[in-house]
Amino acid sequence: MSLADKSAIRPFTFEFPEAELEDLRRRIVATRWPEKETVTDQSQGTQLATAQELARYWATEYDWRKAEAKLKALPHFITEIDGLDIHFIHVRSPHENALPLIVTHGWPGSVVEQLKIIDPLVNPTAHGGSASDAFHVVIPSMPGYGFSGKPTTTGWGPERIARAWGELMRRLGYTRYAAQGGDWGAIVTDFMGVQEPEGLIGIHTNMAGVIPPAVDAALIAGNPLPAGLSLSDEEKAAVEQLDFVYRHVYYAYMMGSRPQSLTALADSPVGLAAFLLDHDAASLALISRAFAGRTEGLTRDDVLDNITLFWLTNTALSAARLYAENTTSFFRVKGVKLPVAVSVFPDELYQAPRSWTEQAYPNLVHYNRLPAGGHFAAWEQPELLVEEVRTGLRSLR
């Protein structure tokens, strides 16, 4: 295949044979279980009862083919950018003057996170919106995730991904577009805002990077805040939340320093599931309630659709390496000058104070605190996120 052929936008298809699903079920059933945790809460991680109920449902009731059918109903494409195959979903709106939007997922996510928001963004009139709020939607799989290529050398950090997304939108012929993201997607989107690729008019984030550098450095190091720093009640609450995050994101430290030592995640589906579930306290509690029979935004199938895609594509380690490639703080100010819309969900890792948000994004066009939802907003609260994207980016059309 010539270089020109590799850089072309090509249709992408996928198929997982039944033998792979049978092997998955066999491995689940053969799980060697640890003893029960010695505490009554989730402070030691994914609880045994949650993992066992997940395994039971995964092996006996869950149907991957339903998730596969939803994915296959969408147009998938692939193109090589900077030496790596990049997979993406691309759905164009039937409405004239729709605004192109590139949406980036995070960890432990995939394009599965965004499936619920696609049609409301693309076909707003079918979901209580106006044709003037329509978007053409592009949802890439990050390098090492899902159907994208797995980097074989170092260097694929969030800045490089951001540059690749700018090239992707250029290849698609979009000369005027916006970007959106949460988790890693928020960081990639922030860097797109910093890099200002031709055509990018603004961004929307549901995990804003607004922490002043001195505050962020102190929290990361576990040191006292700078002397003489005066904080509002809202800022103090954010500091307390971030202090908790930095003391408890052990999965990030492990993936950031020793990703290859997580080889067991490629061998044990239940081990993979237990690890992926333990992202943050609120999300773990939400998912645990789903497997206990109390659905609140995420269903058991939602959760297993994402985990099963990780398993079938064998991307646990290739996705983990993004943490090792990262050289920037997750939450500190990046220096975005373009227009920015910010949505703050109550169960996010931290609630970005308006004061810091205004300082971090001097061209802030929207700031709103939502009544419900957490870290995986597109997945858990798609209606709220869709409305936030519509409202937040409306002034840029």
C-alpha positions in Angstrom: 0.0 0.0 0.0 1.4 3.4 -1.0 1.7 6.3 1.4 -1.1 8.0 -0.4 -3.3 5.0 0.1 -2.5 4.8 3.8 -3.5 8.4 4.4 -6.7 8.0 2.5 -10.0 7.8 4.4 -11.0 4.1 4.1 -14.1 2.3 5.3 -13.5 0.1 8.3 -15.3 -3.1 9.3 -14.8 -5.6 12.1 -15.9 -9.0 13.1 -15.3 -11.1 16.2 -15.9 -14.8 15.7 -18.0 -16.8 18.1 -15.0 -18.8 19.1 -13.6 -15.6 20.8 -16.8 -15.1 22.7 -16.8 -18.7 23.8 -13.2 -18.4 25.0 -14.2 -15.2 26.9 -17.0 -17.0 28.7 -14.8 -20.0 29.5 -12.2 -17.7 31.1 -14.8 -15.9 33.1 -16.2 -19.1 34.5 -12.7 -20.3 35.3 -11.8 -17.2 37.4 -9.9 -18.0 40.5 -11.4 -15.7 43.1 -9.6 -13.9 46.0 -11.0 -13.7 49.5 -13.5 -11.0 50.3 -12.2 -7.6 51.2 -11.6 -6.9 54.9 -13.6 -3.7 55.0 -17.3 -3.0 54.5 -16.8 -0.2 51.9 -15.0 0.3 48.6 -11.8 1.7 50.1 -9.9 -1.4 49.0 -11.2 -1.3 45.4 -13.8 -3.2 43.4 -15.6 -5.3 46.0 -15.8 -9.1 45.6 -19.6 -9.2 45.4 -19.6 -6.7 42.5 -17.0 -8.6 40.6 -18.7 -11.9 41.1 -22.1 -10.6 40.0 -20.5 -8.9 37.0 -18.9 -12.3 36.1 -22.1 -14.2 36.5 -24.0 -11.8 34.3 -21.2 -11.6 31.8 -20.9 -15.3 31.4 -24.6 -16.3 31.4 -26.8 -13.4 30.3 -24.8 -10.7 28.5 -25.0 -10.5 24.7 -22.1 -8.8 23.0 -23.8 -9.2 19.6 -26.3 -6.5 20.7 -23.5 -4.0 21.3 -21.8 -5.1 18.1 -25.0 -4.4 16.1 -25.2 -0.9 17.6 -21.6 -0.3 16.6 -22.0 -1.7 13.1 -25.0 0.4 12.5 -22.7 3.4 12.4 -20.2 4.4 9.7 -16.6 3.5 10.6 -13.5 4.6 8.9 -9.7 4.3 9.3 -6.7 6.4 8.1 -3.0 6.4 8.9 -1.8 9.6 10.6 1.8 10.1 11.7 2.5 6.4 11.1 -0.4 5.0 13.0 -3.9 3.7 12.0 -6.6 5.9 13.5 -10.1 4.5 13.6 -13.1 6.8 13.9 -16.9 6.9 13.6 -18.1 9.7 11.3 -21.8 10.6 11.2 -23.0 13.5 9.1 -26.1 15.4 10.0 -28.9 15.7 7.4 -29.3 19.4 8.4 -27.7 22.2 6.5 -25.1 24.3 8.2 -24.4 21.6 10.9 -21.2 22.3 12.8 -18.5 19.6 12.7 -17.6 18.3 16.1 -14.7 16.0 17.1 -15.5 14.2 20.4 -12.7 12.4 22.3 -13.2 9.6 24.9 -11.1 8.9 27.9 -9.8 5.9 30.1 -11.2 3.4 30.8 -13.4 4.2 27.9 -13.8 3.9 24.2 -16.1 5.1 21.5 -18.8 3.1 23.4 -18.9 6.0 25.8 -20.2 8.4 23.1 -22.8 6.2 21.4 -25.8 7.7 23.3 -25.0 11.3 22.2 -24.5 10.7 18.5 -28.1 10.8 17.2 -29.2 13.7 19.4 -26.3 15.7 18.2 -26.7 14.7 14.6 -30.5 14.8 14.5 -31.6 17.4 17.0 -35.1 17.7 15.7 -35.8 14.1 16.6 -34.7 14.8 20.2 -36.4 18.0 21.1 -33.8 20.3 19.6 -33.6 22.7 16.7 -32.1 22.1 13.3 -29.8 25.1 14.0 -28.1 23.0 16.8 -27.1 20.1 14.5 -23.6 18.7 14.4 -21.6 16.4 12.1 -19.9 14.1 14.6 -16.5 12.6 14.5 -15.5 10.1 17.3 -12.0 8.7 17.0 -10.5 5.8 19.0 -7.4 7.1 20.8 -4.1 5.4 19.8 -4.0 2.0 21.6 -7.7 2.0 22.3 -10.5 0.1 20.5 -9.9 -0.3 16.8 -7.1 2.2 16.4 -3.5 1.1 16.0 -1.3 0.3 19.0 1.8 2.4 19.1 5.0 0.3 18.8 7.3 3.2 19.9 7.1 5.9 22.6 5.8 9.4 21.9 2.0 9.1 21.6 1.0 11.5 24.4 -2.0 13.8 24.5 -0.2 16.6 22.6 0.5 14.3 19.7 -3.0 13.0 19.7 -4.3 16.5 19.5 -2.1 17.2 16.5 -3.4 14.0 14.9 -7.0 15.1 15.5 -6.3 18.4 13.7 -5.0 16.4 10.7 -8.0 14.1 10.8 -10.4 17.0 10.6 -8.3 18.6 7.8 -8.5 15.3 5.8 -12.2 15.2 6.3 -12.4 18.6 4.6 -13.7 20.4 7.7 -12.6 24.0 7.6 -14.6 25.2 10.6 -15.2 22.9 13.6 -15.3 22.5 17.3 -13.9 19.9 19.7 -15.3 18.2 22.9 -14.0 15.8 25.5 -13.9 14.4 29.0 -11.2 12.6 30.9 -8.2 12.1 28.5 -10.5 13.6 25.9 -10.6 16.8 27.9 -6.8 17.0 28.0 -6.5 16.2 24.2 -9.2 18.8 23.5 -7.4 21.4 25.7 -4.2 20.8 23.7 -6.1 21.2 20.5 -7.2 24.6 21.9 -3.6 25.4 22.6 -2.3 24.3 19.2 -5.2 26.0 17.4 -5.2 23.8 14.2 -6.6 25.6 11.2 -10.4 25.5 11.4 -10.8 24.9 15.1 -13.2 27.6 16.4 -13.6 26.5 20.0 -13.9 23.7 22.5 -16.3 22.2 25.0 -15.0 20.3 28.1 -16.6 18.5 30.9 -13.3 18.1 32.8 -11.9 21.6 32.7 -8.1 22.1 33.3 -8.2 25.2 35.4 -6.0 24.6 38.5 -3.4 27.3 39.0 0.1 25.8 38.5 1.4 26.6 42.0 -1.7 25.0 43.6 -1.5 21.9 41.3 2.2 21.4 42.0 1.7 21.6 45.8 -1.2 19.1 45.7 0.7 16.6 43.5 3.7 16.8 45.8 1.5 16.5 48.9 2.9 19.9 50.2 1.1 22.8 51.8 -0.4 25.3 49.5 1.7 28.5 48.8 1.8 30.8 51.7 -0.6 33.8 51.6 -2.9 32.1 49.1 -6.5 33.3 49.7 -9.2 30.9 48.5 -12.9 31.2 48.2 -15.2 28.4 49.6 -15.6 27.1 46.1 -11.8 27.0 45.5 -11.3 25.4 48.9 -13.7 22.6 48.0 -11.9 22.0 44.7 -8.6 21.8 46.6 -10.0 19.2 48.9 -11.4 17.2 46.0 -8.1 17.3 44.1 -6.1 16.4 47.2 -8.2 13.3 47.5 -7.8 12.5 43.8 -4.0 12.8 43.8 -3.8 10.5 46.9 -6.0 7.8 45.4 -5.4 7.5 41.6 -3.1 4.5 42.1 -4.2 3.0 38.8 -2.8 6.1 37.0 0.5 5.8 38.9 0.8 2.1 38.0 0.0 2.6 34.3 2.2 5.7 34.2 5.2 3.9 35.5 4.9 0.1 35.0 2.2 -0.5 32.3 3.8 -3.7 31.0 3.6 -5.3 34.5 -0.2 -5.3 34.0 0.1 -8.3 31.7 -2.5 -10.2 33.8 -5.2 -7.8 32.4 -4.6 -9.3 29.0 -5.2 -12.8 30.4 -8.0 -12.5 32.8 -11.3 -10.9 31.8 -12.6 -10.5 35.3 -9.2 -9.1 36.4 -9.5 -6.6 33.6 -13.1 -5.7 34.6 -12.2 -5.2 38.3 -9.3 -2.9 37.2 -11.4 -0.8 34.7 -14.3 -0.3 37.2 -12.0 1.3 39.8 -11.6 4.7 38.2 -13.0 7.0 40.8 -15.1 6.6 43.9 -18.4 8.0 42.5 -18.2 6.0 39.3 -17.3 2.8 41.1 -20.3 3.2 43.5 -22.6 4.0 40.5 -21.5 0.9 38.6 -21.6 -1.3 41.7 -25.2 -0.2 42.3 -26.0 -1.2 38.7 -24.7 -4.7 39.3 -26.7 -4.8 42.5 -29.9 -4.1 40.5 -30.2 -0.3 40.9 -29.7 1.3 37.5 -28.9 5.0 37.6 -27.6 6.2 34.3 -25.4 3.2 33.5 -26.8 -0.3 33.0 -24.9 -3.5 33.4 -24.9 -3.8 29.6 -23.4 -0.3 29.2 -20.5 -1.3 31.4 -19.9 -4.6 29.8 -20.1 -3.3 26.3 -17.1 -1.2 27.0 -15.1 -3.9 28.9 -15.9 -6.5 26.3 -14.5 -4.2 23.6 -11.3 -3.8 25.6 -11.1 -7.6 25.9 -11.8 -8.4 22.3 -9.3 -5.8 21.0 -6.7 -6.8 23.7 -6.1 -3.1 24.4 -5.7 -3.1 28.2 -1.9 -2.5 28.0 -1.8 -0.4 24.9 -4.4 1.9 26.4 -2.6 2.0 29.7 0.6 3.3 28.0 -1.0 6.6 27.4 -0.4 7.3 31.1 3.3 6.5 30.6 3.4 8.9 27.7 1.8 11.8 29.5 4.2 14.6 30.6 1.6 17.1 31.8 -0.6 17.5 34.8 -4.2 16.4 34.3 -6.0 19.4 35.7 -3.6 22.4 35.5 -4.0 25.4 33.2 -2.8 24.6 29.6 -3.1 28.0 28.1 -6.1 27.8 25.8 -7.0 31.2 24.2 -9.8 30.0 21.9 -13.5 30.2 23.0 -14.2 27.5 25.6 -17.5 26.1 27.0 -17.3 24.4 30.4 -19.8 22.0 32.0 -19.3 21.0 35.6 -20.9 17.8 36.7 -21.4 17.3 40.5 -19.7 13.9 40.7 -16.7 14.8 38.6 -13.3 14.3 40.1 -13.4 18.0 41.1 -15.8 20.8 40.4 -14.0 23.6 38.6 -14.6 26.9 40.3 -15.9 29.6 38.1 -13.1 32.0 39.3 -10.3 29.6 38.2 -12.2 28.7 35.0 -12.4 32.4 34.0 -8.7 32.8 34.7 -7.7 29.6 32.8 -9.9 30.2 29.8 -9.8 34.0 29.1 -12.3 33.5 26.2 -14.9 31.6 28.3 -18.2 31.5 26.5 -20.2 29.2 28.7 -20.0 27.9 32.3 -22.7 25.8 33.9 -23.0 23.5 36.9 -25.2 20.5 36.3 -27.6 18.9 38.8 -26.6 15.3 38.1 -23.8 13.2 36.6 -20.2 12.3 37.0 -17.0 11.6 35.2 -18.4 9.8 32.3 -21.0 12.4 31.4 -21.7 11.3 27.7 -22.3 7.8 28.9 -24.2 8.4 32.1 -26.1 11.6 31.4 -26.3 11.9 27.6 -29.3 14.2 27.6 -27.6 16.7 29.9 -24.3 16.6 28.0 -26.0 17.0 24.6 -27.8 20.1 25.9 -24.6 21.5 27.3 -22.8 21.0 24.0 -25.6 22.6 22.1 -25.8 25.6 24.5 -22.1 26.0 25.0 -21.1 26.1 21.4 -24.2 27.9 20.1 -22.6 31.4 20.1 -19.7 30.1 17.9 -21.9 29.0 14.9 
